[in-house]
Amino acid sequence: MPLNQALHLTSMLLASASFIGLTLGAGLPEWLAALTGATLIAVLLRNIGVKSVEQFATQMPVSTIGWNLIVLGGFLGFWIDLLWVSGELLPAGLHFLMVLMVIKLFNLRLRRDYLHLYAISLVAILASGSLTTDLWFVPIFSVYLLAGVWTLLLFQLTKSSEVGGNVGVALSMRQESHEGHDRVSPRLFWTANGLALGAFLITVVIFFTIPRVSAGIYQKGFGENLRTSGFSDTVNLGAIGSIKRDPSVVMRVELPKSPRHDARPLYIRGVSFDRYDGKVWTNQLSYRRSLIEESSGTFAFRRKRVASGVELGEAIQQKILLEPLDTPVLFAAPFIERVSGAFPSLFFDGTGAVYLPFPSSSRIEYTVLSRSNTLVPADLGPEPGPYPEWVLRQYLQLSFQSDRINTLAGEVTQRQRNPYEKAAAIQTHLTRNYRYSLDAPLAAQDQPLEEFLFSRKTGYCEHYATAMVIMLRTLGIPARLVTGFLATEWNDYGNYYVVRQQDAHAWVEVYLPHSGWIGMDPTPTEDNPGAGGPVWRVLAPLVDNIKLQWNRLFVQYSAADQLAVVRELKAEGVSVRNKALDSMTALFGTFMAVLSGILTPDMSQVRIGLLGEVIGFAMMSLVVLFWLARKRPWVTWRFWRKACSNELVIAHLYRRMRTYLAGQGLSRSAAIAPLELVKITQARWREAHAAVASITELYCRTRFGHIPLTQKDMKHAEDQLRGLLELRRPSQ
């Protein structure tokens, strides 16, 4: 393939990679994405020689002034987009960037036009990389890097010689030489790919050397956060059901200190509600106070014990990767005691919920230490004890009375003695006698709770949790409704829970005098088969684990991670050295035994490791010396330096020849190829033809054939140039 055609193709590949990255990362409007994509395809077809497209481009009635007017129109569209359409600087700027790319693609004539296209592509790929943290960016960036190396290399190789007064003149890409020797050779192919690989490796080194910095205009982006329901100060009955069909991933939860997964569901708490008016739950304890910061990034939540001497439950440590949500709630297993993460501040309310200062617009990773309450035996007796006054005042509120619900609660719990047994009886009644279904439009009813309990007898988690709380309160047992997520999807590859929107859940917390808040779930088990076929169910956990590791090793890479990598590499180095010493000891065991017999026991213990190191170093030295004797790289280096030196000399002589010919009225255009110049000289100045042909032949042999010149060849070229400079072309 000729170099010029290869340059056209790599330029289109460079622009296409940046366009695809920006389209996936920024979500360009459909019309703009379609226009840019169609333009790229049309320009690519023209460059590979499709006649119809080339004729259309040639006959396009747009002059240079017309293109300038189109650019001004695009700039005016940018302001319209900024002020009335998008309303934000970042999306309007990216839309204008794609408009500039379309205009430049239709107007690729001069070399500087290609430079403009490269600059637009660079800004686009930088923007796409800043707007996304997804794994798909890796192959797109790899293609862009490979195309970029090839493009820069080909752009330099196709650059015409600049002679005399023609320096700085922009030459048309289509006027440059298409000589047979100006092609992509195997040597050029492997050189370019080697440079691309080297650039990639350097990028990886820089990546792991410099930790991520949360700064810059692109950091926030302009996309919307994942929409959630049920995590504000008020929630309508039926709000959670609207997101139960959404499989989008909300978070991933690791349990670092758990030795093994026991397949139990994990309740992840969000917020709780204390007042129900018949249709809407409200949190009356929503006043937020700042959490205590024990150290930088670590916040403590001081929970009061219910009674002195009562042990709390087992501590659960979680490492949570939370997707950007439209709520500031910080999720964790109940109940939070300590939170660590890159937070400027955290807040909590009277129900134990923890909040960020504002909803996060990017993924956040944090570590939580939670500890649930345990059921105390004192609460299982016939007289468990009195409730605190603040609990009775806050969690026995009934905004409406229903005789039917009161009667049902009494019938279900008539044989139980204490509050816990009554709560367990209500839970059993609901799970056994009702059916789970998302197709339960009860929110439109005047009495949705009675409709659920006595008529429809089908619903989802909110209905069950609401029914249990109201039935408990009619019996004088404090209770509240809690919203969060029920994690059941365990990833065996990465040992973590995958929590999705469809895992949104509501359950009940019952207050017992000695145990405190105890969680109970009256919702029947939901039949939720995994999405996709059997192959996808096997591959999905692996793909999700790759996404998690990508976020941890690349997106969330910090200075602490950088230090951990250094320590791990150091430990691996020590381990490799010790294994090598052990291997050397085993290899020379007999010799070591003899030496140990000669030396004293103390000396043998000290010297044995040192001797192994000395022997290993000696063997490696012998291998290196053997390789040097066989390959003799210094000879190759000398030969390469000599060849490069000769190539520079002949190139200098050739440029002097062209400069002299230009002064004599020949070769005024830098676009004339070497062999074409020889033909012109033969036709218009026969006396100089022999010298020009001889110097040109030596120049082409070295420059394009990579054949080294001898000293005799160099002397011959100098003599020929000296003779040429003595000639004077007769006036025409």
SETOR-54100 format. One record per atom (N, C-alpha, C, CB): x, y, z. Coordinates in steps of 0.1 Angstrom, whole numbers, plus 5000, padded with zeros to 4 digits. Each point is the difference from the previous one (the first is absolute). Glycine has a CB too. Example, Ala and Ser with C-alpha at 12.3 -4.5 7.8 and 13.67 -1.06 7.14 Angstrom:
// SETOR-54100
513249435078499150125000500950125000498149885012501550234981500950115000499250115008501249944978
***
This chain:
// SETOR-54100
500849885000499250125000500950125000498149885012501650224979500850135000499950075013499650024976501450065028500150065012498850115002502549965000497250114989499050105001498649945002501350144985498449755009498849935002499949945014499849954976501350005029500049955014499850125010501649824993499050295004499750125008498650045000502350084996497049924993498650034999499249905009500350094977500049795022499249895008500350025015500149844980501150185024500350015014499450135006502149874997497850234995499450135004498549975003501750144987497749795004498549975001499849915013499750034975501249885027499949915011500250085013500949814987500050285013500250095012498850085003502450014994497050054996498850085002498849915004500850174983499149715011498949915004500149955014499949934976501350045029500249955014499550115009501949854993498650285005499650115009498550024999502350104997497149894991498650024999499249905007500450114978500049765021499249895007500250025015500449844981500850195024500250025014499150115005502349924998497650204995499250115005498549974999501850154993497849774997498649964999499649925011500250014975500649895029499649915011500250065013500749814986500350285016500250075013499150115003502349934997497450154992499250135003498649984996502150134997497549774995498749994995499550114991499549885021501250134968499750114990498649984995502450014993497050105003498649994993500149914988499450235008499549704990499949904989500350074987498449875013501150254984500250064987501550034998497750095000503049965010501450034999500849884999499650215013500149684994500849884999499849944986499749965025499150044970499749954987500850084989497749915008502250224993500750094990501549985001498250175002502449825009501549985001500449864995500150165020499149744984500349874995499949984985499249925022499750144973499949994985501150084993497549985003503050135003501150084993501249925001499050215007501349725004501249925001500049884989500250065025498649884974499949894990500250054986498549885015500950244982500250064986501450034997497750095002503049975008501450044997500949884999499650215013500149694995500749874998499849944987499949965025498950034970499749954987500750084989497849915008502350224993500650084990501549975000498350185003502349805009501549985000500449864995500050155019499149754982500349874994499749994985499649905023499850214972499950004985498649974995502349944999496650085009498749984995499650124991499349865021500550114966499850114990498850095003501149844983497850105020498850085002500250115011498649814992502050145019500250095012501050114996499449815016501750154977501050094996499550114990501749825004497450144987499450094991499150105007500249834982499150125028499150095007500850105008498349815002502850145005500850105008500750104991500449825016500050144971500650094991499150114995501549814993497250155005499050094995499350085010499849854981500650135032499250075011500250154998500349805016498750284982500150144998500250085012498549974980502550015028500350085012501450054998498449865015501850274986501350064999500650025013499350124979501949935022500750035013499250105008502249954989497350155004499150105008498849935005500850194986498649725006498849925005500349925012499249994977502049955023500349925012500250095012501149834986499550285012500250105012498650055005502250074990496949955001498650045004499449885008499850154980500449735016499449885007500649995014499749884978501650155023500750005014499350115008502249914990497650215005499350105008498649965004501450174988497949765002498749955004500049905011499350044977501849875023500149915011500350075013500849834984500050275016500350085012498850075005502350034992496850024999498750055005499249905006500150174982499949715012499249885005500549975014499649924977501750095026500649975013499350095010502249934990497750205008499450095009498549975002501750184994497649794996498649965001499949875009499550104977501449815020500049875008500350035015500749874980500250225022500450045014498950075007502450014993496950085001499150095007498649945000501350194993498349734997498649965000499849854999499550214989501449715005499849864998500649925012500050034975501349965025500749925011500050075013501449894983498950245016500050085013501349985008497649985000503449954995501249975006501250024990498949845017502250214989501250024991500649884994500450205014499749694995500749884995499249934989500949975023497850004978499449934988499950094988498749875016501150264986500050094988501450004993498250145011502849864997501450004994500349874993500750155018498949744987500249874993499249994987500549905023498350164978499249994987500650094990497949975013502750144991500750094990501249934995499150215011501649724998501249934995499749894989500950035023498049904979499649914989499650074987499249845018500250284983499750084988501250044993497950085011503149964997501350034994500749884993500350185017499549704989500649884994499349974986500549915023498250114977499349984987500450094990498049925013502250214990500450104991501449974995498550175011502449794998501449984996500149874991500750115022498449794981500149884992499650034985499449875021499650224977499650044987501150094993497649985007503350075001500950114995501549965002498250175005502149704993501449955001500750014987499349845018501550274981500750024988501550025002498050104990502449985020501450035003500449925012499850234990501549775012500649935011499650065013502049944986497850195014499650075013498549965003501650194996497649774994498749965003500049865008499250124979501849805017500149885008500550025014500549884979500450225023500450045013498850055009502350054991496850025003498850055007499249885004500050214987499849695004499249885003500649935011499349984976502150015025500649935011499850075013501749924984498350215016499850085012498549985005501750174993497449834998498649975004499849865006499250164982501549745011499949875005500649985014500149924977501050155026500650005013499150055011502350024989497150105008499150055010498849915002500750234994498849714996498949915001500349875008499250084978502049865020500349885008500350045014500949894980499750235023500250045014498750025007502250114993496849955000498750035006499349875002499950214988500249695003499349875002500649935012499449994976501950015025500749945011499650065014501949944985497950195015499650075012498649985004501750164995497449814995498649995003499549865003499750194985501249715014499649865003501149935008498650004979500949905029500949925007499849854996500150175019499149814970499749864997501149934993497650074998502349805001501149924995500150004985499749855019499250194974500050014985501050104995497649935000502850165009501050114995501349944997498850175013501649724993501349944998500349964985499949915023499250014970500349974986499950124991499149785004500150324999499950124992501350085001497550005003503050015009501250085002501249934994499150095021500949774980501149934994500050024985499849825018499050184975499950024986500550144997498149844998501550265010500450144998501550015001497850085009502849855001501550015002500749944988499749995025499949894971500649944988499950094988499549775010499350284987499850094989500850125001497749914997502450155015500850125002501449984997498450075017502249824987501449984997500349984985500249895023498950034971500149994985499850134993499249765002499950325002499750124993501150105001497649975005503050055007501150095002501249954992499250075023501049804977501249954992499850024985500449835019498450144976499850014986499950154996498749785000500850305009500050154997501450054998497850025013503149934995501450054998500649944988500250025025499649854972500649944989499550064986500249795014498650254986499450064988500350154998498249825001502550235008500350155000501050024989499550035024500250064966500950024989501250095004498149984985503050005008501250085003499650154998501549814993499150275015499850155000501350064994498350005019501650064970501250054993499950154998500349784989500750295014500250144996498850095005501449934981498050145009498950095003498749935003501250174987498749705011498749935002499849965014500249924977500750115032499949965014498750075006502549975003496749955004498850055006498850004992501450145013498749824974498850004991499249875003501250134982497549885020499249885003499749934987499050115020501349764979499849934988498849915001502450004996496949984993498849924999500449855003498950164984500349775024500349865002499849924988499250035023500050014967499849924988501050024989497650015006503350094997501050034990501349935003498950224996501249725015501249945004500349874992499850105023501549864977500449894992499449865004502150124996497649804994499549875002501049904994497650085000503749945002501049914994499849865006501650194996498949714997499849875005500849975012499749934977501450145026500849975012499350075012502149984986497050115013499350075011498949915005500750234991499649665014499049905004500349965014499549924977499450025030500249955013500749864999497950125009503449894995500849884999499949925013501650114985498849765016500049925012500850075011499749794987501450275010500850075010499250115006502149944988497350145004499250115005498849955008500650144980498849755016498949955007500349965014499149914979502050025023500449955013500650125008500549774991500150325003500550125007498950085006502050014985496950015007498950085005499349935011499750104978500149775020499349925011500849995013498949874982502550135016500850005012500050135007501549844989498450275004499950135006498650015007501550104983497549855011498650005007500149925013498950024977501749865022500149925012500850075011499849794986501350275010500850085009499350115007502049944987497250135004499150115006499049955010500350134979499149755018499149945009500649975013498749914981502550035018500749965013500450125008500949794989499550315004500450135007498750065007501950044984497049955009498750055006499749925012499250064977501049815023499749915012500950045011499249814985502150215012500950045011499650135006501849884989497950225003499550135005498749995008501250114980497949805015498849985006500149955015499049954978501949965024500249945013501050095008499549774991501150325003500950095007499350125006501949934985497150125008499250125004498649955004501350154984498449875029498649965004499050104994500949905021497850054980498950084995499850135008498949794991500750325002499750125007498650044996502550075000496749965010498650034998499950154997499249815014501250244974499950144997499950014985501450065020498250064976499950034986498650024995501949864997497950214992498750044995499249884996501050214992499649685004499249884995499749915012501150014978499350025034499949905011498549965003502150095010497050014990498749975004499249954988500150175017500149874971499249964989498750074999501249785001497950184991498750064999498949904998501150204990499249675013498949905000499250005013501449864985497450085014499249995012500449885008498150114988501749905026500349895008498949904999501250155016499149734989499049895000498850035009501949834995496950174999498950045007499549895010499350144981500449905031499649905010498750065007502449925004496949995003498850045008500149945014498650024978500750055031499949955013501150045010498849814990502050295006501250035009500050155002501349814991497550265009499950145004499350005013499950084976499750045029499350025013498649955000501550195005497949804983498749954998500049904989498950215009500249694991499949904990498649954999502449935003497050084985498749954997499949855000499550214987499449745018499849855000499949964985498850005023502149914973500149964986501250064993497549975000503350115006501150074993501149914997499450205012500949704996501149914998499649904988500750025024498149954975499649914989500350054986498249925015501950214984500350054986501549974996498350185004502649795005501449974996500349865002500650235007498549684997500249865002500349934987498650015021501150054968500249934987501350044993497549984998503250115009501250064994501249915004499050244999501849704992501149925004501350075001498949824989501150325010501350085001500749975013499050184985502349815015500849985012500150135008501349824988498450175025500050115009501350005008497550005002503049895002501249995008500549865000499250195015502149794990500649875002500650015014500549964975499249935032500350005014500949885003497950115006503449914999500949905004500049995015501450044980498849835025500149985014501449955003497549945002503550155000501449955000500349915012500650224990498849805021500349925012499249875001500650215012498549774979499249875000500849894994497950134999502349765008500949894995499449934988500849975022497850024977499449944989498650044999501549805001497950204987498650044998499149895004500750164981498349875027499149895005498650014993501250005022498750084967498850014991498850065007500849804989499450275022498950085006499950134994500449885021498350174977499850134995500650115009497949924988502550195006500650115008499050124999502449914996497150135016499250125000500950135000498149875012501650224979500850124999499150115003501649904983498650175028499150105005500250134994499949885021499050194976500050144995499450095011499949924977498850105023499450095009498849935006500750214987498749855024498849955006499050115002501449825012497350134990498950105001499249965012499950034975499550085031499349975013498550044999502150045012497550034978498650055000499349964986500650195016498249754985499349964988498650065001501349784998498350304992498750065000498949934992501250215003499149674993499049924992500549984986498250095014502750004981500549984986501550044999497850054992502750035017501450054999500749985014499350174983501949785016500949995011500950125001500049754998500250305015500850125002501049975011498150144993503149925006501050005010500050135008501449844986498050155026500050125008501350035008497549965002503449954997501350025006501150034990499249855019500450234971501050024989501050105002498249934985501850145027501050105003501449945000498350135013502649924979501349944999501150085008499349924977501550005029501250055007501349944995498550045020502650034982501349954995500549885008500550244992500049675001500749895006501450045005498749844985501750095026501350035005501149944992499050005023502050084973501149964992501249965009499350154981500949725020501149955009501350034995498549825007501750164980501250024993499750054986501349835014499750204978499750044986499249904992502150145001496749894995499249914992499349895008501550054982498649955031499349895009499150075009502049854998496750115001498950065009499449895009499650174982500249875030499549915010498550035003502349975010496949934992498650015003499849945014499350004976500550085034499949955014498649965003501950155007497949724993498649955004499949975015499849904977499150145028499849975015499649865001499450245005501149695005499649875003498650005007502449925003496849984994498650005005500049985015499249914978501750005027500149985014501549975003497649915002502850125010501449985003500349855001500150225012501149744983500449865001499549924989500150035024499150034966499549924989501050004989497650055007502749834988500949994989499350034986501449845013499350244979499550024987500349884991500250255003499349754985500249894990501450004994497550014995502749894997501349994993500250114990499849755003501550304997500350114991500149954986501350115019498349974972500049974985500850114994497849875000503350104994500750104992499749984985501950005017497850124977499650004986500850104992497749935006502750034982500650094991499050024988502449935007497150194992498950034991500450094989498449975018501349994969500250094989498650044995502249884993497550255009498650054998500050084987499650015025499449954966499850084988499450135003499749794987500550315004499450135002498549995000501950114989497549935022498550005002499550145002500249775010498550244989499350135002499650025015499249994976501449945033499850025014501350015008497849884998502350205013501250015007500149895011500050254996499149665004500149895011501249914998497550015001503249965010501149914999499549865005501750195004498449714988499449875003501149915007498450024980501149905029500849905007499149905008501950175001498749725003499349915008499750075014501149804989497850165017499650075013500949945011497650044992502850045018499950155000501450054999497949995014502350134980501350054997500650055013499350074977502049895025500850055011501250094996499349805013501250174975501250074995500050004985501349955021499050164973500050024985501450064997497550024998503149924991501350064996499950014985501349895018499150234977500050034986500450144997498249844997501950204990500550134997498850105000501849904985497750135028498850085002500550135007498549805001501050324995500350125007499350005013500450124979498449835021499249995013498849904998500650245005498849725006498949914999499050045011501449814992497350155006499050055009499149875004500050244990499349775021499149905004498750065005501949845005497050084995498850055006499649915012499250084977499649955028499649935013499749864998499250215007500749744981499649854997501349924998497850074991503449995009501249934997500450004986499449865018499950214973500450004986501250104998497649954993503350024998501250094997499950064986501449855016499050274983499850084988501350064995497650045006502649974981501050094995499650145000500849814985500150295013499550144999499150024989502150075010498149864979499250014988500149884991500250255000498949724991500149874992501350014992497549984999503249905001501249994992499849984986501149915020499750164971499849994986501049904994499250244999501549695009501049904995500049885010501450184988499249715008500149895009500850045012499849844980499850105031500750025013500349875006499050235003502149755004500349885007500350035014501049904979498450035030500250025014499949875008499050234998501649785014500049885009499150035012502349934992496949975012499150025011500249895010498350114985501649925028500049905011498650015006502550015004496749884994498650005006499949895011499150084977499949955031499849905011498550005003502350035010497049854988498649995002499749975015499749934976499150095028499649965013499749855001499150235004501149715007499749865002498749995009502549934997496849965001498849985008500449955014498749944979501050145031500349975014499049915006501250225002499249675005499049915006499050075009501749834999498750295007499050065009498850054992501950075014498249954973498850044993499149884996501450194991499049695012499249894997499149955011501849934984498350145027499249965012498650064999502049985014497149984995498650055000500050155003499249785007501750285001500050145003501450064996498349965019501950084969501350044996500550135006499649894979499550205026500450125006499450124992502149905008498050224998499450124995500850064988499050055022500350024969500650074989500550145004498649864984502450195010500450145003498950094995502449944998497550185008498950094997500250054986499950075024501349964971500250064986499649904990501850145008498349734995499649894990498550004999502149875005497250135006498650005000499450124993500049865021500650254981499550134995500250004985500550125021500649834973500350014986499549894992502050125007498049754998499749894992498849925003502449984998496650095008498749945002498950094993500749895021499750204971499150094993499149934991501650195002497149844998499049944991499150124995500049775011500250274977499350124995498649964996502150094992497649785007498649964997499749875008500150114977498749865025499649885008499149924990500150125022500249754979499349904992499649885009501250074978497549925024499549885008500449874994498150145008501949854979500349874994501549975002498250044982502750055017501449985002500249965015500750154981498649925028500249975015499549865003499750245005499249724989499549875002500949894995497750094999502949944988500949904994501249985009499150064977501550065028501249995008499849925013500750224990498149805016499749935012499849854998498950215008500449764981499849854997501449934997497750064991503250015002501249934996500949985012499950114978500049985032501050005012499349965013501350174988497549775011499349975013500749905009497950064988502949855006500749905008501450035004498649844988501950285008501450035003500150095013500549994976500649995031500150075013500850135000499949775010501150244982500950125001500150074986501349895018499250234981500050074988500749934988499950215014501249724990500849944989499249884994502150065011497249864997499249894995498850064991500749865020498750254985498950064992500650054986498850065022502350004979500650054987500349884991501050205011499549694994500349884992498749944995502149965013496950044994498749954996499450084988499649915023500550224978499550094989500949974988499250175016502149824985500949974989499649874993501850135012498049774996499649874994498750004993501349895018497750184988498750024994500150064986499050025023501850094976500150074987500849914990499950225012501149724992500849924990499349884995502050085011497149864997499349884996498750014993501149905019498250214984498650024995499950104989499249945022501950124974500050104989501049974989499250185017500549884972500949974988500750124995498449824994502950165002500850114996499750034985501849945017498050194979499850044986500350144999498349824997502350224992500350144997498850064993502449964998496649964997498850054993498950025010500749884979499550225030499150035010499850155001500649795013498550274979499850155000499250045012500250004975500349995037499250035012500150155004500449775007500650304987500250145004498850084996502549974998496849994992498950094996498749975009500949994976499149925033498949975008499950105011500249764995498650265010499850105012500649945013497950094989501949785012500649925012500949894994498050065015503249984981500849894993500449895010500950184984499349855028500449905010498949905002501650165011497249884991498949915002499749924987499050165018501249914971499849934987501049884999499150214989502149825016501049894999499749895010501750174993498049865019499849905010498749914999501350155015497649914980498849935000499449974986499650115022500849964968499449974987501049944990498550195004502649894992500949954990500949895005499950234989500649795023501049915006501249964991498049915012502450194981501249994992500750144999499049804987502350205013500750135000501549975001498050125011502749994991501549995001500450055014500350024975501050005026500650015014499450125008502149904990497650215003499550125007498749965007501150164984498049775009498749965006500249915012499050034977501949885022500249905011500650085012500349814984500750275014500650075011499150105006502249974989497050105003499050095006499049935008500450154980499149745015499049935007500549955014499049934978502250025022500649955012500250115010501149814988499450305008500250125009498750045006502050074987497049955005498750055005499449905010499650134979500449745017499549905009500749995014499349874979502050155020500850005013499650125008501949884989498050245005499750125008498649995006501450134985497649805008498749985006500149925013498950024977502149895024500249925012500950075010499749804986500750325012500950075009501549974999498050015015502449934974501449964998500650104990499549765004501650325000500650104992500749934988500450155020499449914968500649954988500150114990499049775004501850214986500250104989500349934987500850175017499049894972500349954987501450054995497549994994503249915000501450034996500049974985501049945022499750154970500249984986501549984997498050134994502449794997501449974996500049904989500850055023500149864978500249894990500249875007501050174983498549735010500249865005500949934990497849995011503550004992501049944991500049855001501450205003498349744985500049854999500949954989497750005009502850084982500849964989501550005004498350094984502349795018501349995004500949964988499249935023501950154976501049984989501149915006499450224989500749665006501049905005501450044995498349825000501850254989501350034994500750115009499249944977500150165027500550115008499750005014499950134980499249775025499649995014499450135005501849835003497150214990499250125004498649994996502150144999497049945007498650014996499950104989499349945023499850034967499650104990498650045003501549894982498450245020498750065004499450084989500750005024498149974972499350064988498850085005500849824985498750275006498850075003498949915004500750184984499249705009498949915003500149945013499849964976501350065031500249955014499550105010501949864992497550255004499550105010498949935008500450194984499649845029499249925009499650085012501249794993497750175013499550065013499749895010499050194987501449835025499849915011499750075013501549844989498550095022499550065012501149995011497649934994502450175014500950005012499150015013502050104987498049805021499250005012500850035012498549824990501050265019500850045012499649915012500250244991500849705015499849925012500850075011499849784987499750215025500550085012501549975002497750005010502849884989501349975004500949994987499249885021500250074968500849984988500250124991499249765001499850335000500050124991499349964987502250085010498349984979499449984987500449874994499950254996499149665001500249874994499450004986500149895023500650074967499450004986499249874998501950144992496949885001499249894997499450024986499449965024500549944968499550014986498849924998502450044992496450025006498849934998499749974985499150105020501849944971499749984985500349864996500550244996498549694997500349864995501250004990497549945004503049944995501149994990499650024986501149845015499750244978499650034986500749914990499750245007499549714984500649914989500650104990498349815004503050204996500750094990501149934993499450195015500349734974501049934993501050104994498449814995502850145003501150094995499750034985501649905016498750224980499850054987501049934990499150225008500549774980500949944990500049855000501450205002499449744988500149864999501049945009499350024977500949855023500949945009501550044998498449805001501950234986501450044998500250145006500149874978499050225020500150135006500050005015498950094980500449825026500049995015501349955005497649964999503149974993501449965004501050114997499449764995500550314994500950114997499850135007500249894978498550145025499750135006500850025013497749984991502449935019500950035011501450034997498549865013502150074977501450034996500150144994500349754996498850294996500050134994499950115010499049914979500150065031499850105010501250015009497549965000503249935003501250015008501150084993499449785010500750204976500950084993499750155001500349814984498550225016499650155001500450055014498149964984501749965026500350045014501550025001498149885009502750034986501550015001500550124991500249755004499150274985500450124992499850135008499349874979499550145028499850125008501050015011497549994994502849905012500950015012501550034996498549845012501950094977501450014996500350124992500249765001498850304992500250114991499250125004500449844982498350155019499250125003500350065014498249914984501850005026500150055014501549995004497649935005503350064986501449985004500550135007500449844981500150145032500450115008501449995004497750035008502850075000501450005005500249885010500150254998498849715009500249885009500149884992498650115017500749884972500149884991501450004994497550004995503050115001501350014994501149955010499250204986500749845027500949955010499949855002499950225011498849734988499849865002500649924988497950055012502050004976500749944989501549995001498150084985502550035020501450005002500449905011500150244994499249755016500349905011499849864995499350165017499749824975499749864995501249964990497550045002502950064990501149974991501349975007499050144983501249935028501249985008499949865007500250255004498649725001499949875006500249884990498450105017501049924971500249904989501549994997497750054991503050065009501549994997500749925010499850224989499949815024500649925011499749854999499950205014498849774982499649874999500749934988497850065009502450014980500749944989501549975003498450124984502249975023501449995004500149885010500450244997498749745012500149895009499849874993499150155019500049854972499849874992501249974992497550054999503150054995501349984992501149945009499350184985500849885027501049955009499749855005500450235008498349744994499749875003500349904989498250095015501549954973500449924988501549984999497950084988502850025014501549994999500549905011500250234990499249785022500449925011499749854997499650195016499249794978499749864996500949954989497650045007502850054984500849964988501449965005498650154985501949935024501449975004500049945015500850194985498249735017499949945014501249925004497649994996502949934995501249925004501250095004499249824985501050285006501150095003499850085013500450024975498450025027499750075013500249915012498450144987501349735011500249915012501449995003497949874993503050114996501449995003500550135006500249844981499450275014500450135005499650025015500050094977498849865026499550015013500849915010497750054991502849845003500949915009501350075003498949804990501650285000501350065002499950125010500749934977498250155020499850125009499349965013499950144979500249955030499349985013498550024997502050085014497249874995498550014998499650154999499749795012500850304996499650144999500450064987500250015025501149964970500550064988499249944988502250035010497449844990499349954989498650064999501249785003498250255008498750064999500050154994499349865020501850204983500250144995500450004986500650075023500349844973500650004986499249934990502250015011496849914992499449924990499150084991500049815016499350294990499350094991500850094991498350005017502850054989500950084992500749924988500550145021499849744982500649914990499049984988501549895018497350094986499049984990499850124991498849855015501250274991500050124992501250024991498750115018502549864987501250014992499949904988501350075020498349814982499949904989498950054990500849815016498150244989499050044990500550124992498349925016502450174990500550124993501049954989499650155020501349754984501049954991499349944988501649975019497349954983499449934989499350104991499649805014499850304991499350114992501150074992498150025017503050014989501150074993500549914988500750125021499449754981500549924989499050004988501249855017497550144987498950014990500150134992498549855014501750264992500150134994501250014991498850115019502449844986501250004992499949914987501350045021498049844981499849924989499150064989500249805015498850274989499150074991500850124993498049945014502850134993500850114994500949944990499850145021500949754982500949944990499349954988501549935019497350024982499349954988499450124992499449795012500050304994499350114993500850124996498049935012503050104996500950114998499250134997501849844992497450215017499150114997500850134997498349905015503050114990500750124997500350014985501049995023499249894970500250014986498850054993501649815002497250145002498850054994499850155003499049775003501350275008499950145004500950094991499449945024501850014974500950084992499550014985501949935015497649954981499549994986498850104999500949764997498250245013498850084999500450155000498749825012502350214997500450145000500650054987500449975025500449944970500750034987498950024989502149885007496950034993499050014989499250125002499849754999499850295014499350125002500850124996498849895019502550114984500850114996500150024985501449965021498849934971500050014986498750054994501749815000497250145006498750044996499850155001499149785006501450285005499950145003500850084990499649965024501649994973500950074990499450004986502049935014497549954981499450004987498750084999501049784997498350235014498850085000500450154999498749835014502450214993500450134999500550044986500749995025500049924969500550024986498850014991502149885005496950044997498850004991499350135002499849755001500050315011499450125002500750124994499149915021502350084980500850114993499849994985501749995019498249894975499849994986498650064996501449795000497650185007498750064997499950155002499049785007501750275003500150145002500750074988500049975025501149974970500750054989499150004987502249935011497249954987499149994988498950105000500649764999498850275013499050105002500550144996498949865018502350164986500650134996500350014985501050015022499149884971500250004986498749994992502249905004496750115003498750004993499449864999500850194987499749715020499449875000499649975015501549924980497649985021499649955013499550115009501649814997497650284998499550115009498949945010500650174982498749735014499049945008500549895009498350064982501449955031500549905009499249874998500750175016498249834976499249884999500649904989498050135007503049924985500649914990500749895006500250194984499549685012500749895005501449984995497849895002503150045005501449994996500149954985500749965024498749934973500149944986499450104990500049775009499050304994499450094991501050124997497749945008503050105003501050104998501149964991499550085023500949794977501049954991499650014985500849855018497950124980499550014986499950154996498749795004500950295005499950154996501450054996498050035015503049934993501450044998500549954986500450015025499349874972500449944987499450074989500249785011498650274990499350064989500450154999498149855003502250225008500250144999501550055003497650025007503349884998501450045002500849875000499350215014501149754974500649874998501450005007498849984978501950135022501350015006500049965015500750174984498249865023499949975014499449865003499850245004499749694985499249885002500849895007498750064980502549925016500849895006500350025015501149974978499250155026500350035014498749995008501950154994497049905001498749995007499649865001499350234992500849694998499649865000500849925010499250024976502150015024500949925009499750035015501750004982498250135021499750045014498649955004501550204998497549814993498749955003499949855003499150194986501749745005500049855002500649965014500249984975500850095029500649975013499150045011502350034991497050085008499150055010498849905001500650244995498849724994498949915001500449865005498950124981502349845016500449875005500150005015501349964979499250155026500250015015498750035007502350084997496950024998498850055006498949905000500750234994499149714995498849914998500449855000498950184988502349795007500449865000500849965012500050014976500450085032500749985013501349914997497850015013502950024976501249944996501250095004498949874981502050095028501050095004501050034989499849905023500750224977501050054990501449985005498350174992502649804999501449985003500750144999500049764991501250245014500850134999500250044985501149945022499049964970500250034985498850074995501549804997497350155007498750064995499950145005498949785000501550245013499950145005500950094993499449915022501850054975501050094992499550034986501949905014497449994980499550024987498950105000500649774994498550235016498950095001500550155002498649825010502550194998500550135003500750064987500449945024500349974968500650054988498950044990501949855004497050074995499050034991499350145003499649754997500250275016499450135004500950124998498749885017502650094985501050114997500050044985501449915020498549984972500050034986498750074995501549804997497450165010498750074997500050145003498949785004501750255008500050145004500950094991499649925023501350024969500850084991499350034987502049905011496950034987499350024987499150125001500149754995499650314994499150114999499049974989501750175009497049844994499049974990499950114990498849865016501350114971499950114990498650065001501749894985498250245012498850075001499149964988501150195011497649794992499049964990499450124992499549795014
***
